Amino acid sequence: MNRTKYLIVLIAFSMAAFSCTKAIIDEGAIPEPIDGAIKFDPDIQNIVFNHCVTCHGGAAPSANLDLTTYQNVRSSAENGTLLNRVEDSANPMPPNGLLSLEQRQAIAKWAEDGFPEN
């Protein structure tokens, strides 16, 4: 009987120990650097609308950060908040995971190019 309990505990422990994995974010193939112009409308505006304004918009935006206008998104990018959070794999924005590499590159290129609006 003790041998059976020992075997069950050993099997359970082994399953628990070997089932743990380290999360790895697979970026897939690394895209080519962006050569063309990135502008707020439509490039960055679409990313922000699809991934950010659900929480950062409306009457009571999360963290009091409203990303529904060009000026607000630019301001957040200029002070580093937007750029840092979309690249932070430990505490990503959006909270469900990092934006795609292409989207993050587009935001960085937009900032690098001086935040063109249209």
C-alpha positions as CSV (number, residue, x, y, z in Angstrom):
1,M,0.0,0.0,0.0
2,N,2.8,2.4,0.9
3,R,4.5,1.6,-2.4
4,T,1.4,2.5,-4.3
5,K,1.0,5.8,-2.5
6,Y,4.7,6.5,-3.2
7,L,4.3,5.7,-6.8
8,I,1.2,8.0,-7.1
9,V,3.0,10.9,-5.4
10,L,6.1,10.3,-7.6
11,I,4.0,10.3,-10.8
12,A,2.0,13.5,-9.7
13,F,5.3,15.3,-8.8
14,S,6.9,14.3,-12.1
15,M,3.9,15.5,-14.1
16,A,3.8,18.8,-12.2
17,A,7.5,19.4,-12.6
18,F,7.7,18.6,-16.3
19,S,4.5,20.4,-17.2
20,C,5.8,23.8,-16.2
21,T,7.2,25.8,-19.0
22,K,8.8,29.2,-19.5
23,A,6.7,31.6,-21.6
24,I,8.4,32.4,-24.8
25,I,7.1,35.1,-27.1
26,D,7.6,34.0,-30.6
27,E,7.9,37.0,-32.8
28,G,8.0,34.8,-35.9
29,A,10.0,36.0,-38.9
30,I,11.5,39.4,-38.2
31,P,10.0,41.9,-40.7
32,E,12.1,44.2,-42.8
33,P,12.6,47.7,-41.5
34,I,9.9,50.1,-42.5
35,D,11.1,52.3,-45.4
36,G,7.9,54.1,-46.2
37,A,6.2,57.0,-44.4
38,I,4.2,56.2,-41.3
39,K,1.5,58.7,-40.5
40,F,-0.9,59.0,-37.6
41,D,-3.9,58.8,-40.0
42,P,-4.4,56.0,-40.9
43,D,-1.4,53.9,-39.7
44,I,-1.0,54.7,-36.0
45,Q,-4.7,55.7,-35.5
46,N,-5.8,52.2,-36.6
47,I,-3.4,50.5,-34.2
48,V,-4.5,52.7,-31.3
49,F,-8.2,52.4,-32.2
50,N,-8.0,48.6,-32.4
51,H,-5.8,48.0,-29.3
52,C,-6.0,50.9,-26.9
53,V,-9.1,53.0,-26.9
54,T,-11.3,50.3,-25.4
55,C,-9.6,51.2,-22.1
56,H,-8.0,54.5,-22.9
57,G,-11.0,56.4,-24.2
58,G,-14.5,57.4,-23.3
59,A,-15.6,59.4,-20.2
60,A,-13.3,57.7,-17.7
61,P,-10.2,56.4,-19.5
62,S,-7.9,53.9,-17.7
63,A,-5.0,55.6,-15.9
64,N,-6.6,58.9,-17.0
65,L,-5.0,58.4,-20.4
66,D,-7.2,59.3,-23.3
67,L,-5.8,58.1,-26.6
68,T,-8.7,59.1,-28.8
69,T,-7.0,62.1,-30.4
70,Y,-3.8,62.7,-32.4
71,Q,-2.5,65.2,-29.8
72,N,-3.0,62.8,-26.9
73,V,-1.3,59.9,-28.6
74,R,1.5,62.1,-29.7
75,S,1.9,63.5,-26.2
76,S,2.0,60.0,-24.7
77,A,4.6,59.0,-27.3
78,E,6.7,62.1,-26.8
79,N,7.0,61.6,-23.0
80,G,7.9,57.9,-23.6
81,T,4.9,56.3,-21.9
82,L,3.4,54.9,-25.0
83,L,6.6,53.7,-26.5
84,N,7.8,52.1,-23.3
85,R,4.6,50.3,-22.5
86,V,4.1,48.8,-26.0
87,E,7.6,47.3,-25.8
88,D,7.4,46.1,-22.1
89,S,6.9,42.3,-22.3
90,A,6.8,42.1,-18.4
91,N,3.9,44.6,-18.2
92,P,2.6,45.0,-21.8
93,M,0.1,47.3,-23.3
94,P,-2.4,46.1,-24.3
95,P,-2.5,43.9,-21.1
96,N,-3.3,40.7,-23.1
97,G,0.1,40.7,-24.8
98,L,2.5,42.7,-26.9
99,L,1.4,44.3,-30.1
100,S,2.9,42.6,-33.2
101,L,6.4,43.5,-34.0
102,E,5.2,45.2,-37.2
103,Q,2.9,47.4,-35.1
104,R,5.5,48.3,-32.6
105,Q,8.0,49.1,-35.4
106,A,5.4,51.4,-37.0
107,I,4.9,53.3,-33.7
108,A,8.6,53.7,-33.3
109,K,9.1,54.8,-36.9
110,W,6.3,57.3,-36.5
111,A,8.0,58.8,-33.4
112,E,11.4,58.7,-35.2
113,D,10.0,60.6,-38.1
114,G,8.6,63.4,-36.0
115,F,4.9,62.2,-35.4
116,P,3.5,63.1,-38.9
117,E,-0.3,63.5,-38.7
118,N,-1.5,63.0,-42.2
